[in-house]
């Protein structure tokens, strides 16, 4: 679908972008991997095995990866896989997850759009496919209300983004450009000071006054609000239909070719997990928080968890058109050469699952395998 499609025209005005220059994800924390083989529901002794003994799944201990958190926590993936064992690893950044996929340490991963595009382009389309959606939304501009009263007041202030060139960073740079202000992308200097700050330390930077606000994903945004910040803008409001991809599902092309039945089972588990989340969001929120506590040792407090959870929408649709728009804006910003996204999606397995459940198919926006 072209970027100037009428249904997407409003989204073009403020889309996020996905640079190849900085391998950054919508991550929360360092790039260190953390293995986690524990499952709430193990393999039943009499369960029928699929074509693989096990499937290695990767994801972040982050609310934007709620499908994976809840699906593992509640044993919903394992139920669909029968005697094929689910093995999990968690990551705090996209580059390390892509490295794990390339090395065969994981087969399927929940990951942000930026590392998906980076990984696909760097391998010249040989390492991965995007096979489904997972989440939309969950990104906000939050500010110190004593210093910034309106969107126009952002000019002249210091605003944090997670990392130079990451999805939120370029989204903010694009929003600044749409306001008619000037900022030098690499240095972050200009009419607004863009301060690249790791999400782990952004709350401390805000508390100390080092930054006056931040354009960040959840739960960082809600952590700042808990410290007295105000939500000035929800990025979803800048997109057509208020939807844009924040998390999608990728698979190793090698694994997809060798074990299509396993991939379908994982996707079926993902779709059913999203149904479970939508059917009882409060229970699902508690399940996700329990998973976070198990993985990180600390659950999110209610004043952070509740608003963060509310702003994230789980979805089976990968929202492929929005990924194309994001890439176009990265090119427009001069942060990457136009990537060849042809073949980045293979939605046939997901559409087979959706059809089997009586659901409508989802589209690849012209970026699918031919």
C-alpha positions as semicolon CSV with decimal commas, in nm:
position;residue;x (nm);y (nm);z (nm)
1;X;0,000;0,000;0,000
2;X;0,154;0,335;-0,093
3;X;0,233;0,586;0,180
4;X;-0,009;0,836;0,025
5;X;-0,306;0,599;0,044
6;X;-0,609;0,808;0,155
7;X;-0,677;0,593;0,461
8;X;-0,325;0,653;0,583
9;X;-0,278;1,018;0,490
10;X;-0,333;1,142;0,844
11;X;-0,086;0,889;0,979
12;X;0,180;1,018;0,744
13;X;0,190;1,347;0,926
14;X;0,354;1,200;1,231
15;X;0,465;0,843;1,170
16;X;0,753;0,685;1,356
17;X;1,057;0,564;1,164
18;X;1,294;0,271;1,167
19;X;1,657;0,351;1,091
20;X;1,919;0,100;0,991
21;X;2,193;0,324;1,129
22;X;2,111;0,241;1,488
23;X;2,000;-0,112;1,569
24;X;1,752;-0,012;1,836
25;X;1,430;-0,168;1,957
26;X;1,137;-0,045;2,158
27;X;1,320;-0,197;2,448
28;X;1,332;-0,152;2,820
29;X;1,674;-0,214;2,966
30;X;2,010;-0,342;2,850
31;X;2,089;-0,576;2,563
32;X;2,178;-0,864;2,793
33;X;1,986;-1,185;2,729
34;X;1,814;-1,375;3,004
35;X;1,719;-1,736;2,954
36;X;1,399;-1,858;3,110
37;X;1,309;-2,221;3,052
38;X;1,040;-2,238;3,318
39;X;0,682;-2,286;3,204
40;X;0,366;-2,260;3,408
41;X;0,218;-2,552;3,215
42;X;0,458;-2,828;3,115
43;X;0,430;-3,087;2,839
44;X;0,174;-3,354;2,916
45;X;0,322;-3,705;2,916
46;X;0,077;-3,830;2,653
47;X;0,076;-3,517;2,436
48;X;0,134;-3,564;2,063
49;X;0,455;-3,408;1,935
50;X;0,461;-3,197;1,619
51;X;0,748;-3,202;1,367
52;X;0,997;-3,053;1,616
53;X;1,089;-3,168;1,966
54;X;1,083;-2,806;2,086
55;X;1,036;-2,448;1,973
56;X;1,253;-2,169;2,113
57;X;1,059;-1,846;2,166
58;X;1,209;-1,504;2,245
59;X;1,041;-1,191;2,381
60;X;1,095;-0,892;2,611
61;X;0,986;-0,863;2,977
62;X;0,777;-0,565;2,868
63;X;0,404;-0,491;2,858
64;X;0,421;-0,427;2,484
65;X;0,499;-0,800;2,462
66;X;0,187;-0,891;2,660
67;X;0,084;-1,169;2,420
68;X;0,406;-1,359;2,484
69;X;0,405;-1,284;2,858
70;X;0,050;-1,408;2,907
71;X;0,069;-1,692;2,655
72;X;0,371;-1,841;2,831
73;X;0,247;-1,764;3,182
74;X;-0,090;-1,932;3,123
75;X;0,042;-2,223;2,918
76;X;-0,164;-2,123;2,615
77;X;0,121;-2,177;2,367
78;X;0,209;-2,512;2,519
79;X;-0,152;-2,624;2,490
80;X;-0,148;-2,565;2,113
81;X;0,194;-2,728;2,070
82;X;0,105;-3,052;2,246
83;X;0,418;-3,264;2,291
84;X;0,648;-3,005;2,131
85;X;0,811;-2,825;2,420
86;X;0,812;-2,446;2,451
87;X;1,152;-2,308;2,551
88;X;1,182;-1,938;2,621
89;X;1,448;-1,668;2,632
90;X;1,392;-1,305;2,722
91;X;1,579;-1,003;2,588
92;X;1,600;-0,638;2,675
93;X;1,676;-0,509;2,325
94;X;1,607;-0,599;1,966
95;X;1,963;-0,641;1,837
96;X;2,040;-0,924;2,078
97;X;1,715;-1,099;1,985
98;X;1,797;-1,072;1,615
99;X;2,144;-1,211;1,687
100;X;1,984;-1,501;1,871
101;X;1,750;-1,569;1,579
102;X;2,041;-1,560;1,334
103;X;2,240;-1,799;1,552
104;X;1,950;-2,044;1,593
105;X;1,922;-1,974;1,966
106;X;1,556;-1,884;1,912
107;X;1,317;-1,983;1,634
108;X;1,033;-1,734;1,682
109;X;1,039;-1,394;1,847
110;X;0,819;-1,109;1,963
111;X;1,002;-0,792;1,867
112;X;0,959;-0,430;1,758
113;X;0,935;-0,314;1,396
114;X;1,273;-0,139;1,390
115;X;1,489;-0,447;1,457
116;X;1,266;-0,648;1,224
117;X;1,343;-0,414;0,936
118;X;1,709;-0,383;1,036
119;X;1,754;-0,759;1,054
120;X;1,577;-0,821;0,726
121;X;1,766;-0,552;0,537
122;X;2,108;-0,640;0,675
123;X;2,062;-1,005;0,574
124;X;1,933;-0,899;0,231
125;X;1,604;-1,066;0,309
126;X;1,749;-1,403;0,404
127;X;1,707;-1,441;0,780
128;X;1,353;-1,368;0,896
129;X;0,991;-1,314;0,806
130;X;0,728;-1,120;0,997
131;X;0,444;-1,367;1,045
132;X;0,197;-1,181;1,264
133;X;0,107;-0,886;1,477
134;X;0,105;-0,856;1,852
135;X;0,058;-0,501;1,980
136;X;-0,022;-0,145;1,882
137;X;0,017;0,181;2,072
138;X;0,171;0,238;2,411
139;X;0,388;0,541;2,320
140;X;0,339;0,886;2,475
141;X;0,488;1,231;2,506
142;X;0,493;1,309;2,878
143;X;0,619;1,638;3,020
144;X;0,677;1,839;3,336
145;X;0,350;2,036;3,366
146;X;0,523;2,319;3,555
147;X;0,749;2,386;3,255
148;X;0,538;2,277;2,957
149;X;0,169;2,364;2,938
150;X;0,096;2,294;2,570
151;X;0,245;2,126;2,264
152;X;0,383;2,460;2,146
153;X;0,567;2,493;2,478
154;X;0,785;2,190;2,394
155;X;1,006;2,422;2,190
156;X;1,315;2,520;2,386
157;X;1,295;2,229;2,630
158;X;1,488;1,904;2,685
159;X;1,294;1,594;2,586
160;X;1,425;1,238;2,625
161;X;1,394;0,959;2,371
162;X;1,521;0,603;2,428
163;X;1,812;0,599;2,182
164;X;1,945;0,781;1,876
165;X;1,755;0,655;1,575
166;X;1,520;0,420;1,755
167;X;1,149;0,411;1,670
168;X;1,042;0,670;1,926
169;X;1,341;0,894;1,856
170;X;1,254;0,930;1,489
171;X;0,884;0,963;1,568
172;X;0,971;1,262;1,784
173;X;1,206;1,408;1,522
174;X;0,929;1,374;1,265
175;X;0,676;1,543;1,495
176;X;0,924;1,828;1,552
177;X;0,963;1,871;1,174
178;X;0,585;1,879;1,132
179;X;0,574;2,162;1,386
180;X;0,814;2,357;1,164
181;X;1,100;2,343;1,414
182;X;1,459;2,250;1,334
183;X;1,673;1,989;1,512
184;X;2,000;1,837;1,394
185;X;1,920;1,466;1,407
186;X;2,257;1,328;1,511
187;X;2,334;1,574;1,792
188;X;1,974;1,638;1,897
189;X;2,046;2,011;1,916
190;X;1,810;2,275;1,785
191;X;1,474;2,429;1,863
192;X;1,417;2,131;2,094
193;X;1,696;1,948;2,277
194;X;1,650;1,577;2,207
195;X;1,828;1,391;2,486
196;X;1,889;1,022;2,416
197;X;1,841;0,844;2,748
198;X;1,808;0,473;2,826
199;X;1,454;0,393;2,942
200;X;1,595;0,247;3,264
201;X;1,729;0,583;3,377
202;X;1,477;0,821;3,221
203;X;1,267;0,838;3,540
204;X;1,576;0,945;3,737
205;X;1,669;1,197;3,468
206;X;1,321;1,344;3,487
207;X;1,325;1,351;3,866
208;X;1,659;1,533;3,870
209;X;1,545;1,788;3,612
210;X;1,796;1,674;3,350
211;X;1,505;1,639;3,107
212;X;1,171;1,818;3,098
213;X;0,980;1,529;2,943
214;X;1,009;1,224;2,722
215;X;0,867;1,058;2,410
216;X;0,875;0,699;2,533
217;X;0,697;0,362;2,529
218;X;0,516;0,204;2,821
219;X;0,574;0,145;3,103
220;X;0,831;0,429;3,108
221;X;0,565;0,688;3,024
222;X;0,345;0,581;3,315
223;X;0,647;0,572;3,549
224;X;0,705;0,939;3,470
225;X;0,338;1,019;3,522
226;X;0,362;0,853;3,864
227;X;0,639;1,106;3,937
228;X;0,415;1,399;3,847
229;X;0,455;1,421;3,469
230;X;0,157;1,488;3,243
231;X;0,063;1,308;2,922
232;X;0,071;1,578;2,654
233;X;0,027;1,354;2,351
234;X;-0,054;0,988;2,280
235;X;0,118;0,886;1,957
236;X;-0,184;0,675;1,863
237;X;-0,375;0,999;1,807
238;X;-0,138;1,083;1,521
239;X;-0,217;0,767;1,324
240;X;-0,505;0,676;1,097
241;X;-0,744;0,456;1,297
242;X;-0,521;0,523;1,603
243;X;-0,317;0,210;1,526
244;X;0,051;0,156;1,452
245;X;0,275;-0,146;1,497
246;X;0,480;-0,155;1,817
247;X;0,536;-0,534;1,841
248;X;0,521;-0,804;1,576
249;X;0,614;-1,173;1,549
250;X;0,914;-1,291;1,349
251;X;1,039;-1,638;1,258
252;X;1,360;-1,779;1,120
253;X;1,302;-1,859;0,753
254;X;1,486;-2,187;0,807
255;X;1,253;-2,288;1,091
256;X;0,944;-2,178;0,899
257;X;1,041;-2,398;0,606
258;X;1,130;-2,700;0,822
259;X;0,844;-2,682;1,074
260;X;0,536;-2,506;0,933
261;X;0,309;-2,703;1,167
262;X;0,496;-2,572;1,471
263;X;0,479;-2,215;1,342
264;X;0,104;-2,250;1,289
265;X;0,062;-2,386;1,642
266;X;0,250;-2,090;1,791
267;X;0,040;-1,849;1,587
268;X;-0,277;-2,027;1,696
269;X;-0,156;-1,989;2,054
270;X;-0,093;-1,619;1,992
271;X;-0,441;-1,560;1,847
272;X;-0,605;-1,750;2,133
273;X;-0,393;-1,563;2,388
274;X;-0,509;-1,232;2,242
275;X;-0,867;-1,358;2,268
276;X;-0,799;-1,452;2,633
277;X;-0,659;-1,105;2,702
278;X;-0,957;-0,931;2,543
279;X;-1,211;-1,155;2,718
280;X;-1,077;-1,076;3,067
281;X;-0,836;-0,780;3,053
282;X;-0,806;-0,747;3,431
283;X;-0,708;-1,109;3,474
284;X;-0,472;-1,081;3,178
285;X;-0,314;-0,768;3,326
286;X;-0,250;-0,955;3,651
287;X;-0,105;-1,249;3,457
288;X;0,131;-1,021;3,263
289;X;0,243;-0,854;3,584
290;X;0,304;-1,191;3,747
291;X;0,519;-1,286;3,448
292;X;0,713;-0,960;3,482
293;X;0,772;-1,028;3,849
294;X;0,896;-1,378;3,771
295;X;1,131;-1,253;3,500
296;X;1,260;-0,933;3,657
297;X;1,200;-0,990;4,027
298;X;0,970;-0,691;4,055
299;X;0,606;-0,636;3,963
300;X;0,479;-0,300;3,843
301;X;0,277;-0,097;4,096
302;X;-0,087;-0,033;4,012
303;X;-0,036;0,338;3,940
304;X;0,207;0,240;3,662
305;X;0,054;-0,089;3,549
306;X;-0,305;0,029;3,504
307;X;-0,253;0,325;3,265
308;X;0,025;0,146;3,078
309;X;-0,192;-0,160;3,019
310;X;-0,486;0,052;2,906
311;X;-0,283;0,224;2,632
312;X;-0,159;-0,097;2,467
313;X;-0,382;-0,289;2,226
314;X;-0,309;-0,651;2,142
315;X;-0,372;-0,741;1,779
316;X;-0,326;-1,033;1,540
317;X;-0,293;-0,790;1,247
318;X;0,071;-0,685;1,190
319;X;-0,052;-0,346;1,061
320;X;0,186;-0,382;0,770
321;X;0,097;-0,050;0,607
322;X;0,216;0,137;0,916
323;X;0,553;-0,039;0,903
324;X;0,591;0,083;0,546
325;X;0,509;0,438;0,653
326;X;0,761;0,418;0,938
327;X;1,033;0,310;0,697
328;X;0,943;0,592;0,459
329;X;0,985;0,846;0,736
330;X;1,326;0,708;0,827
331;X;1,429;0,764;0,466
332;X;1,280;1,113;0,469
333;X;1,481;1,195;0,780
334;X;1,798;1,090;0,603
335;X;1,872;0,815;0,850
336;X;1,869;0,524;0,605
337;X;1,868;0,441;0,239
338;X;1,533;0,315;0,121
339;X;1,517;-0,051;0,231
340;X;1,378;-0,326;0,011
341;X;1,092;-0,465;0,220
342;X;0,959;-0,701;-0,046
343;X;0,905;-1,040;0,114
344;X;0,945;-0,927;0,474
345;X;0,597;-1,064;0,550
346;X;0,469;-1,419;0,518
347;X;0,116;-1,407;0,653
348;X;-0,004;-1,732;0,494
349;X;0,036;-1,933;0,820
350;X;-0,150;-1,670;1,023
351;X;-0,426;-1,639;0,766
352;X;-0,465;-2,017;0,767
353;X;-0,507;-2,005;1,146
354;X;-0,752;-1,713;1,125
355;X;-0,956;-1,885;0,855
356;X;-0,972;-2,200;1,069
357;X;-1,113;-1,990;1,352
358;X;-1,364;-1,818;1,126
359;X;-1,178;-1,486;1,126
360;X;-1,102;-1,248;0,838
361;X;-0,756;-1,256;0,686
362;X;-0,497;-0,981;0,741
363;X;-0,301;-0,799;0,469
364;X;0,071;-0,754;0,403
365;X;0,037;-0,411;0,233
366;X;0,227;-0,537;-0,070
367;X;0,535;-0,639;0,130
368;X;0,461;-1,013;0,133
369;X;0,643;-1,306;-0,022
370;X;0,556;-1,347;-0,388
